[in-house]
Amino acid sequence: MSEKPLACHQTRFHQYHGYNLSLHEHNTVAHREMSFANAIVFSERSLSPGEVFLIEIESSENGWSGHIRLGLTQLDPDVLQHSGYLLPQCAIPDMVANKSLGESWVCALTKHQAWYEGKHKTQYFRLDGNHIYTSRGTFPTSILRSSSENKTEKLPTDVGSRVGVLYLPCGNNMAIMHFIINGEFVVPFSRVIPYNDCPIRAVIDVYGATKRVRIVQVYNVNSLQSACRESILKNIEASSISQLPLPNALKEYLLYKT
């Protein structure tokens, strides 16, 4: 039986990747075939400010040191592929150090990360109760958390952990890169990303003990919910929604302008 085609807005990995990596399930799963390196892959398209690129660690392999590396890059995989450029063995330090084709900001994921608390509210990104509003759309915060049963003891590098990356403008053509690990925001890693200079993509190095990762579909997983929202707004005046006997979180979702 043939697989059902994916929607055109499905988030996927780019077809150009390290030679030790294979892509599966319509380029939504990245699997390192052997060894520990040569498994760099990019997001298929560039990211908008505030847009979350989220992956889940599906499997790991004992015997290797280090774990997945994740970040942002100015590199265009289409240009690299057509030029015959060979991706380096590792994202760190190779991609970060070599700026001849564009800058990259990549960090290694460790078992214990530093956290910070605070409200995240900009014109591109807003965390409000059970929902996150971004420049690309709305999704529930529950999607960011680990999908496995024992969530309370889940380490960032464990199988089942969900790790996301995004960038938020902070003025003067600069942006801050943020990580989201199992629903928690990690201390910003870089404040010197000139995001208006060229498109910014997510970059992943399926390195070391991390063996296989899957993209978590953040923006089209709620298609039924979005359809219901559109149907309600077609039949009810927006000015009347505040008077409906509904939870405040649902009212806010209905009135949110994407």
LOLO-126573 format. One line per field, with one value per residue: residue number from 1; chain; x, y, z of N, C-alpha, C, CB in turn. Coordinates in steps of 0.1 Angstrom, whole numbers, plus 5000, padded with zeros to 4 digits. Glycine has a CB too. Example, Ala and Ser with C-alpha at 12.3 -4.5 7.8 and 13.67 -1.06 7.14 Angstrom:
<pts>
k <- [1  2]
c <- [A  A]
nc1 <- [5132  5128]
nc2 <- [4943  4978]
nc3 <- [5078  5071]
cac1 <- [5123  5137]
cac2 <- [4955  4989]
cac3 <- [5078  5071]
cc1 <- [5132  5129]
cc2 <- [4967  5000]
cc3 <- [5078  5079]
cbc1 <- [5113  5141]
cbc2 <- [4955  4994]
cbc3 <- [5090  5057]
</pts>
This chain:
<pts>
k <- [1  2  3  4  5  6  7  8  9  10  11  12  13  14  15  16  17  18  19  20  21  22  23  24  25  26  27  28  29  30  31  32  33  34  35  36  37  38  39  40  41  42  43  44  45  46  47  48  49  50  51  52  53  54  55  56  57  58  59  60  61  62  63  64  65  66  67  68  69  70  71  72  73  74  75  76  77  78  79  80  81  82  83  84  85  86  87  88  89  90  91  92  93  94  95  96  97  98  99  100  101  102  103  104  105  106  107  108  109  110  111  112  113  114  115  116  117  118  119  120  121  122  123  124  125  126  127  128  129  130  131  132  133  134  135  136  137  138  139  140  141  142  143  144  145  146  147  148  149  150  151  152  153  154  155  156  157  158  159  160  161  162  163  164  165  166  167  168  169  170  171  172  173  174  175  176  177  178  179  180  181  182  183  184  185  186  187  188  189  190  191  192  193  194  195  196  197  198  199  200  201  202  203  204  205  206  207  208  209  210  211  212  213  214  215  216  217  218  219  220  221  222  223  224  225  226  227  228  229  230  231  232  233  234  235  236  237  238  239  240  241  242  243  244  245  246  247  248  249  250  251  252  253  254  255  256  257  258]
c <- [A  A  A  A  A  A  A  A  A  A  A  A  A  A  A  A  A  A  A  A  A  A  A  A  A  A  A  A  A  A  A  A  A  A  A  A  A  A  A  A  A  A  A  A  A  A  A  A  A  A  A  A  A  A  A  A  A  A  A  A  A  A  A  A  A  A  A  A  A  A  A  A  A  A  A  A  A  A  A  A  A  A  A  A  A  A  A  A  A  A  A  A  A  A  A  A  A  A  A  A  A  A  A  A  A  A  A  A  A  A  A  A  A  A  A  A  A  A  A  A  A  A  A  A  A  A  A  A  A  A  A  A  A  A  A  A  A  A  A  A  A  A  A  A  A  A  A  A  A  A  A  A  A  A  A  A  A  A  A  A  A  A  A  A  A  A  A  A  A  A  A  A  A  A  A  A  A  A  A  A  A  A  A  A  A  A  A  A  A  A  A  A  A  A  A  A  A  A  A  A  A  A  A  A  A  A  A  A  A  A  A  A  A  A  A  A  A  A  A  A  A  A  A  A  A  A  A  A  A  A  A  A  A  A  A  A  A  A  A  A  A  A  A  A  A  A  A  A  A  A  A  A  A  A  A  A  A  A]
nc1 <- [5008  5006  5021  5003  5003  5019  5007  5014  5024  5037  5062  5096  5127  5156  5165  5192  5220  5242  5265  5262  5237  5202  5170  5135  5100  5087  5107  5107  5119  5151  5179  5208  5231  5255  5285  5295  5292  5290  5263  5247  5219  5194  5166  5139  5130  5134  5131  5106  5107  5101  5090  5087  5108  5106  5118  5118  5136  5141  5156  5185  5221  5243  5277  5289  5302  5288  5260  5230  5233  5221  5207  5209  5213  5229  5235  5226  5211  5203  5220  5245  5242  5240  5265  5282  5294  5307  5293  5306  5322  5313  5290  5299  5332  5332  5312  5305  5330  5338  5331  5329  5309  5287  5273  5269  5250  5253  5246  5256  5236  5231  5230  5222  5208  5210  5185  5160  5136  5106  5084  5074  5069  5063  5058  5061  5059  5042  5036  5009  4992  4977  4983  5005  5013  5024  5044  5037  5015  4992  4996  4991  5007  5013  5023  5050  5061  5076  5067  5067  5058  5070  5075  5085  5111  5126  5155  5171  5185  5175  5157  5126  5125  5117  5129  5133  5139  5142  5141  5141  5136  5156  5161  5179  5185  5193  5189  5178  5187  5167  5162  5138  5131  5115  5092  5102  5120  5152  5182  5192  5213  5227  5232  5238  5227  5223  5195  5181  5198  5200  5181  5172  5178  5169  5193  5205  5225  5228  5242  5268  5256  5230  5207  5185  5160  5129  5107  5085  5052  5042  5026  5005  4992  4969  4947  4920  4911  4917  4900  4875  4876  4876  4851  4834  4839  4828  4802  4795  4797  4827  4828  4809  4819  4832  4810  4801  4794  4821  4853  4880  4905  4897  4882  4902  4917  4899  4897  4922  4944  4959]
nc2 <- [4988  5022  5051  5078  5110  5138  5169  5201  5219  5206  5201  5194  5177  5188  5175  5174  5162  5149  5122  5099  5097  5089  5096  5093  5084  5105  5124  5133  5120  5114  5094  5081  5061  5046  5046  5077  5102  5126  5133  5155  5177  5198  5221  5219  5243  5279  5295  5315  5345  5336  5312  5278  5251  5218  5187  5152  5129  5097  5073  5059  5052  5032  5035  5057  5090  5122  5140  5149  5178  5211  5239  5271  5283  5302  5290  5277  5249  5242  5256  5246  5219  5221  5232  5212  5210  5194  5184  5190  5168  5171  5193  5209  5215  5223  5235  5258  5271  5276  5302  5309  5304  5313  5320  5299  5289  5268  5244  5220  5195  5186  5164  5178  5209  5246  5265  5291  5313  5331  5354  5350  5371  5386  5403  5383  5359  5343  5330  5318  5306  5276  5276  5285  5312  5321  5336  5320  5305  5289  5267  5240  5241  5216  5200  5205  5190  5159  5129  5104  5081  5084  5112  5130  5124  5127  5132  5158  5146  5120  5093  5100  5126  5160  5185  5219  5246  5282  5316  5349  5383  5410  5436  5461  5446  5421  5389  5366  5333  5306  5277  5250  5226  5198  5213  5234  5265  5272  5289  5317  5311  5326  5360  5373  5371  5380  5382  5393  5394  5372  5343  5321  5289  5259  5237  5204  5181  5148  5133  5114  5096  5100  5086  5086  5109  5126  5149  5169  5177  5207  5228  5219  5199  5205  5206  5200  5214  5240  5242  5241  5264  5283  5278  5285  5313  5321  5320  5334  5367  5383  5402  5392  5370  5372  5372  5346  5315  5303  5288  5311  5306  5294  5314  5333  5319  5317  5344  5351  5365  5352]
nc3 <- [5000  4991  5006  5021  5006  5020  5035  5019  5036  5055  5080  5073  5069  5050  5018  5013  5030  5056  5046  5061  5070  5068  5054  5063  5061  5045  5047  5073  5094  5107  5105  5117  5102  5109  5129  5145  5135  5107  5101  5096  5091  5076  5082  5059  5049  5054  5087  5103  5124  5157  5151  5159  5157  5161  5174  5182  5201  5190  5192  5207  5210  5226  5237  5225  5230  5239  5224  5205  5184  5180  5164  5146  5113  5086  5063  5031  5021  4995  4978  4987  4979  4951  4945  4950  4975  5003  5033  5066  5090  5116  5133  5153  5160  5133  5115  5129  5131  5105  5085  5059  5041  5053  5085  5115  5143  5167  5193  5217  5230  5263  5292  5314  5315  5317  5331  5327  5341  5331  5314  5281  5257  5228  5197  5179  5193  5219  5250  5266  5291  5282  5256  5228  5210  5179  5151  5130  5136  5160  5188  5212  5244  5253  5233  5233  5252  5265  5250  5261  5288  5315  5323  5342  5351  5328  5310  5291  5269  5267  5252  5237  5246  5238  5218  5209  5187  5182  5171  5184  5176  5189  5185  5165  5142  5153  5168  5193  5201  5211  5231  5235  5258  5264  5270  5286  5288  5277  5288  5268  5239  5221  5212  5189  5163  5131  5118  5097  5076  5059  5050  5077  5089  5106  5120  5124  5141  5141  5164  5181  5209  5202  5180  5162  5151  5151  5134  5151  5143  5146  5137  5121  5134  5147  5130  5129  5151  5143  5121  5133  5147  5126  5116  5137  5138  5114  5118  5141  5154  5160  5181  5198  5211  5235  5253  5254  5271  5278  5285  5294  5281  5258  5246  5241  5223  5201  5194  5186  5163  5136]
cac1 <- [5000  5014  5019  4995  5011  5018  5003  5025  5029  5044  5076  5104  5142  5160  5170  5207  5224  5255  5264  5259  5223  5191  5157  5124  5087  5086  5118  5104  5127  5165  5185  5223  5233  5266  5295  5289  5292  5286  5249  5241  5207  5188  5152  5136  5128  5139  5122  5102  5109  5092  5085  5093  5112  5106  5121  5118  5146  5134  5164  5199  5230  5253  5291  5294  5301  5281  5246  5226  5236  5210  5209  5204  5224  5226  5238  5215  5214  5202  5233  5255  5241  5243  5279  5290  5300  5305  5291  5317  5319  5305  5285  5308  5333  5334  5302  5306  5342  5339  5321  5331  5296  5276  5274  5260  5250  5250  5250  5255  5226  5237  5220  5217  5209  5207  5172  5156  5122  5102  5074  5079  5058  5067  5049  5063  5058  5035  5032  4998  4984  4978  4986  5016  5010  5037  5042  5032  5003  4990  4996  4990  5020  5015  5030  5064  5065  5079  5056  5068  5050  5077  5080  5091  5125  5131  5166  5171  5191  5168  5147  5113  5126  5114  5138  5129  5148  5135  5148  5133  5143  5158  5165  5192  5188  5198  5180  5183  5183  5162  5159  5128  5134  5104  5083  5109  5128  5166  5189  5195  5226  5234  5226  5244  5222  5217  5184  5176  5209  5197  5172  5177  5172  5173  5203  5206  5236  5224  5256  5271  5247  5217  5207  5173  5151  5117  5101  5071  5045  5036  5016  4993  4986  4956  4939  4905  4908  4917  4888  4864  4877  4872  4837  4827  4840  4820  4788  4794  4805  4839  4825  4800  4826  4834  4798  4798  4798  4832  4866  4887  4915  4891  4878  4914  4921  4890  4899  4935  4946  4971]
cac2 <- [5000  5034  5061  5089  5122  5148  5183  5209  5227  5197  5205  5183  5179  5190  5163  5174  5159  5142  5109  5089  5099  5085  5102  5084  5089  5118  5133  5138  5112  5114  5082  5079  5047  5040  5054  5087  5116  5128  5132  5169  5179  5211  5222  5221  5258  5288  5298  5329  5348  5330  5299  5267  5239  5208  5173  5142  5119  5084  5062  5063  5041  5032  5033  5069  5101  5133  5138  5157  5192  5218  5253  5278  5286  5310  5281  5273  5235  5241  5262  5237  5207  5224  5235  5200  5211  5183  5188  5186  5156  5175  5207  5216  5229  5226  5245  5271  5278  5279  5312  5313  5303  5318  5317  5290  5290  5254  5240  5206  5192  5178  5158  5188  5223  5257  5270  5304  5316  5344  5354  5352  5378  5395  5403  5370  5347  5346  5319  5322  5295  5263  5278  5293  5320  5324  5342  5311  5298  5286  5253  5239  5239  5201  5194  5207  5181  5146  5120  5092  5081  5089  5126  5138  5120  5127  5141  5164  5137  5107  5089  5106  5141  5169  5197  5228  5258  5293  5329  5361  5395  5418  5450  5463  5435  5410  5380  5356  5319  5299  5262  5246  5212  5192  5223  5244  5273  5272  5301  5320  5307  5336  5373  5380  5365  5390  5374  5400  5394  5361  5333  5313  5276  5250  5227  5193  5171  5136  5130  5106  5086  5102  5078  5088  5119  5128  5162  5169  5186  5217  5238  5213  5188  5209  5210  5199  5225  5252  5242  5244  5279  5291  5276  5293  5327  5324  5320  5343  5379  5383  5410  5385  5358  5375  5370  5332  5308  5294  5291  5322  5302  5291  5327  5339  5311  5321  5358  5353  5368  5346]
cac3 <- [5000  4990  5017  5017  5005  5031  5031  5014  5047  5065  5083  5069  5067  5036  5012  5014  5044  5057  5039  5071  5075  5059  5058  5062  5063  5038  5052  5087  5103  5103  5111  5115  5099  5116  5135  5154  5129  5093  5101  5097  5083  5078  5080  5045  5045  5065  5098  5106  5138  5166  5146  5166  5150  5172  5171  5193  5201  5189  5196  5210  5208  5237  5233  5220  5239  5232  5220  5194  5184  5174  5163  5135  5103  5074  5051  5022  5016  4980  4972  4990  4971  4937  4943  4953  4988  5012  5047  5075  5098  5128  5133  5163  5157  5119  5109  5137  5129  5091  5082  5045  5033  5062  5099  5121  5158  5171  5206  5220  5240  5274  5301  5323  5309  5326  5328  5332  5341  5327  5305  5267  5250  5218  5186  5172  5202  5232  5258  5274  5296  5276  5242  5224  5198  5171  5139  5120  5140  5174  5191  5226  5250  5256  5222  5235  5263  5262  5246  5269  5301  5327  5319  5353  5352  5315  5308  5277  5259  5267  5241  5241  5249  5227  5218  5199  5185  5176  5174  5186  5174  5201  5181  5158  5133  5160  5174  5203  5198  5223  5230  5244  5261  5271  5275  5294  5280  5281  5287  5254  5236  5213  5210  5178  5151  5122  5112  5084  5065  5049  5056  5088  5090  5117  5116  5134  5139  5149  5167  5192  5214  5196  5168  5153  5155  5143  5135  5156  5135  5156  5132  5114  5142  5152  5118  5133  5160  5135  5113  5142  5150  5115  5114  5147  5135  5103  5122  5153  5154  5170  5192  5207  5217  5250  5260  5254  5283  5274  5293  5289  5272  5245  5240  5236  5210  5190  5190  5182  5149  5131]
cc1 <- [5009  5011  5011  5003  5008  5013  5015  5031  5036  5058  5085  5119  5145  5167  5186  5212  5237  5254  5261  5245  5213  5179  5146  5111  5085  5095  5114  5111  5141  5172  5199  5225  5243  5275  5288  5287  5287  5271  5242  5230  5201  5173  5150  5135  5133  5127  5118  5105  5098  5087  5093  5096  5115  5109  5120  5129  5140  5143  5178  5208  5241  5267  5297  5293  5294  5268  5243  5230  5225  5213  5203  5216  5219  5229  5225  5218  5213  5214  5244  5255  5245  5258  5288  5297  5297  5304  5302  5312  5310  5301  5294  5321  5333  5325  5304  5319  5344  5328  5322  5318  5284  5278  5265  5261  5245  5255  5248  5245  5233  5226  5214  5219  5206  5194  5170  5141  5118  5091  5079  5068  5063  5056  5050  5060  5052  5031  5021  4990  4987  4981  4998  5012  5022  5033  5036  5019  5003  4990  4995  5004  5023  5023  5045  5069  5068  5067  5056  5061  5058  5083  5088  5106  5132  5143  5165  5176  5184  5159  5134  5113  5123  5122  5134  5139  5140  5144  5138  5141  5144  5163  5178  5195  5193  5187  5186  5178  5179  5161  5147  5130  5123  5095  5089  5119  5142  5172  5193  5210  5234  5226  5231  5240  5216  5207  5179  5186  5205  5187  5179  5170  5176  5184  5205  5218  5232  5237  5257  5261  5233  5217  5196  5164  5140  5112  5087  5063  5037  5025  5004  4987  4972  4947  4924  4902  4907  4904  4876  4864  4872  4857  4829  4827  4832  4805  4785  4802  4816  4836  4816  4807  4828  4822  4794  4802  4809  4844  4873  4898  4909  4887  4890  4918  4912  4892  4913  4937  4959  4975]
cc2 <- [5012  5043  5072  5102  5131  5161  5191  5217  5219  5201  5193  5187  5181  5178  5162  5172  5152  5128  5098  5089  5094  5092  5092  5091  5104  5128  5140  5130  5111  5103  5081  5065  5040  5050  5065  5101  5115  5126  5145  5170  5192  5210  5224  5235  5266  5291  5312  5332  5343  5317  5288  5255  5228  5194  5165  5132  5105  5072  5067  5050  5042  5030  5046  5080  5113  5130  5148  5172  5199  5232  5259  5281  5295  5301  5277  5260  5234  5245  5252  5224  5210  5227  5223  5200  5199  5188  5182  5174  5160  5190  5215  5208  5233  5237  5259  5279  5283  5289  5316  5313  5308  5313  5307  5291  5277  5251  5225  5204  5182  5173  5168  5202  5233  5262  5285  5306  5329  5343  5357  5358  5388  5395  5390  5358  5351  5333  5323  5310  5282  5264  5287  5299  5324  5331  5333  5305  5295  5271  5252  5236  5224  5195  5195  5197  5167  5137  5107  5093  5087  5102  5133  5136  5121  5137  5146  5154  5123  5105  5094  5121  5148  5182  5206  5240  5269  5305  5340  5374  5403  5432  5450  5452  5422  5402  5371  5342  5313  5285  5260  5231  5207  5202  5235  5252  5274  5286  5304  5317  5318  5349  5380  5374  5376  5384  5380  5399  5384  5352  5325  5300  5269  5240  5217  5184  5159  5129  5121  5096  5088  5095  5082  5099  5121  5142  5160  5180  5195  5224  5232  5202  5192  5213  5210  5211  5238  5253  5246  5259  5287  5290  5285  5308  5331  5326  5329  5355  5379  5391  5403  5373  5360  5372  5355  5325  5298  5298  5303  5318  5299  5304  5333  5332  5316  5335  5361  5355  5362  5353]
cc3 <- [5000  5002  5012  5016  5016  5026  5027  5025  5058  5067  5080  5069  5052  5031  5012  5028  5044  5051  5048  5076  5064  5064  5055  5064  5058  5044  5065  5098  5098  5112  5107  5113  5107  5122  5144  5148  5115  5092  5103  5087  5086  5077  5065  5040  5057  5075  5099  5120  5146  5162  5153  5157  5160  5167  5184  5191  5201  5193  5199  5209  5218  5230  5227  5230  5231  5227  5209  5196  5176  5174  5150  5126  5092  5061  5044  5016  5001  4973  4975  4981  4957  4934  4946  4966  4997  5026  5056  5083  5110  5127  5142  5163  5142  5113  5116  5133  5114  5087  5067  5037  5041  5076  5104  5136  5163  5185  5208  5231  5251  5283  5310  5317  5319  5321  5332  5332  5336  5316  5291  5259  5241  5207  5178  5180  5215  5238  5268  5278  5288  5261  5240  5211  5191  5158  5128  5124  5155  5176  5207  5232  5253  5245  5225  5245  5258  5260  5254  5282  5313  5324  5330  5354  5338  5314  5293  5266  5258  5255  5246  5244  5236  5228  5206  5198  5179  5178  5175  5184  5187  5197  5173  5149  5139  5166  5184  5200  5212  5220  5239  5246  5270  5278  5283  5285  5286  5280  5273  5251  5228  5211  5198  5165  5142  5113  5099  5073  5054  5057  5067  5089  5103  5112  5128  5131  5148  5153  5180  5196  5208  5182  5158  5159  5146  5145  5141  5149  5144  5150  5124  5121  5147  5141  5122  5142  5153  5126  5121  5145  5138  5113  5124  5143  5123  5107  5134  5151  5164  5182  5202  5215  5231  5259  5261  5267  5281  5283  5286  5279  5258  5238  5234  5223  5199  5185  5185  5167  5144  5118]
cbc1 <- [4990  5012  5032  4983  5008  5031  4995  5020  5019  5043  5078  5100  5150  5170  5165  5212  5213  5259  5277  5269  5221  5190  5155  5125  5083  5071  5120  5089  5121  5172  5177  5231  5236  5273  5304  5299  5306  5293  5244  5252  5197  5193  5145  5124  5114  5143  5128  5087  5110  5080  5087  5085  5125  5093  5135  5104  5157  5130  5164  5200  5236  5251  5291  5286  5315  5290  5237  5210  5250  5197  5224  5198  5229  5235  5246  5212  5206  5190  5236  5255  5226  5235  5283  5300  5295  5317  5277  5321  5332  5314  5270  5301  5346  5332  5288  5305  5354  5339  5322  5341  5294  5262  5273  5264  5241  5256  5241  5268  5213  5247  5226  5224  5200  5218  5161  5164  5116  5114  5063  5084  5048  5081  5051  5077  5072  5023  5044  4989  4969  4966  4974  5029  5000  5045  5055  5042  5000  4976  5008  4981  5021  5001  5027  5066  5056  5088  5055  5082  5047  5088  5068  5084  5126  5121  5179  5179  5206  5160  5147  5108  5140  5098  5152  5115  5161  5121  5159  5127  5136  5168  5165  5203  5197  5208  5172  5178  5195  5149  5171  5113  5148  5109  5073  5117  5123  5174  5202  5193  5226  5237  5227  5259  5212  5228  5173  5173  5222  5209  5165  5176  5177  5161  5217  5193  5250  5215  5264  5273  5246  5213  5205  5165  5159  5105  5101  5072  5035  5047  5023  4997  4995  4958  4942  4902  4919  4929  4886  4865  4892  4879  4833  4834  4855  4821  4783  4797  4795  4851  4818  4789  4839  4839  4787  4804  4785  4836  4875  4894  4922  4878  4872  4925  4920  4875  4896  4945  4945  4969]
cbc2 <- [5000  5041  5065  5091  5129  5149  5189  5218  5236  5182  5210  5178  5167  5202  5161  5187  5151  5141  5107  5089  5114  5070  5115  5072  5089  5123  5144  5137  5098  5128  5069  5085  5046  5030  5061  5088  5122  5118  5122  5180  5167  5220  5233  5213  5261  5302  5293  5331  5364  5339  5297  5263  5240  5209  5172  5136  5120  5082  5051  5069  5040  5021  5023  5073  5105  5138  5141  5156  5195  5215  5257  5292  5272  5322  5269  5284  5225  5249  5275  5233  5203  5235  5246  5198  5224  5173  5183  5197  5150  5173  5208  5216  5234  5213  5240  5268  5268  5267  5324  5305  5288  5313  5330  5275  5302  5244  5248  5199  5185  5186  5146  5187  5224  5268  5261  5316  5314  5352  5364  5338  5384  5392  5415  5370  5341  5355  5312  5332  5298  5255  5284  5285  5332  5312  5348  5300  5286  5292  5246  5227  5246  5194  5201  5221  5181  5139  5117  5088  5066  5078  5134  5135  5107  5130  5134  5176  5135  5106  5074  5099  5144  5172  5192  5233  5255  5295  5331  5360  5404  5411  5459  5466  5439  5414  5371  5361  5311  5306  5254  5249  5210  5182  5217  5237  5288  5261  5301  5335  5294  5330  5381  5380  5353  5396  5372  5414  5391  5354  5324  5321  5267  5243  5233  5185  5177  5126  5143  5115  5088  5117  5064  5075  5133  5118  5169  5172  5178  5226  5247  5209  5185  5221  5201  5186  5226  5253  5228  5236  5283  5285  5261  5291  5330  5313  5307  5335  5391  5388  5423  5379  5356  5389  5377  5325  5301  5296  5279  5330  5289  5282  5336  5338  5296  5320  5367  5342  5384  5331]
cbc3 <- [5012  4977  5022  5027  4991  5038  5042  5003  5053  5060  5097  5055  5073  5035  4998  5007  5051  5071  5032  5082  5078  5057  5050  5072  5078  5039  5041  5089  5105  5105  5108  5126  5084  5107  5124  5166  5130  5085  5112  5093  5084  5067  5088  5041  5042  5059  5111  5103  5139  5167  5131  5178  5140  5179  5165  5194  5212  5175  5185  5224  5193  5247  5222  5207  5244  5221  5232  5193  5177  5182  5163  5139  5098  5074  5055  5011  5023  4976  4978  5005  4972  4932  4953  4942  4995  5011  5052  5084  5103  5140  5138  5177  5163  5111  5110  5152  5132  5082  5091  5039  5029  5056  5108  5117  5163  5161  5217  5224  5234  5282  5309  5337  5297  5326  5334  5325  5355  5321  5308  5261  5261  5212  5177  5167  5204  5230  5265  5266  5295  5277  5235  5223  5201  5169  5134  5118  5133  5178  5185  5230  5264  5257  5209  5241  5274  5273  5232  5271  5304  5331  5315  5366  5358  5305  5310  5277  5262  5280  5238  5253  5254  5226  5217  5201  5177  5182  5163  5200  5163  5210  5193  5167  5122  5171  5163  5218  5192  5228  5235  5237  5267  5282  5282  5305  5279  5273  5296  5251  5228  5199  5222  5179  5154  5114  5121  5087  5071  5044  5046  5102  5077  5124  5113  5135  5143  5140  5170  5204  5229  5194  5172  5151  5157  5147  5121  5172  5126  5160  5123  5100  5153  5162  5107  5140  5171  5126  5106  5155  5153  5102  5116  5160  5132  5093  5126  5166  5156  5163  5188  5199  5209  5252  5255  5242  5289  5259  5294  5300  5278  5247  5251  5247  5212  5195  5202  5187  5147  5128]
</pts>
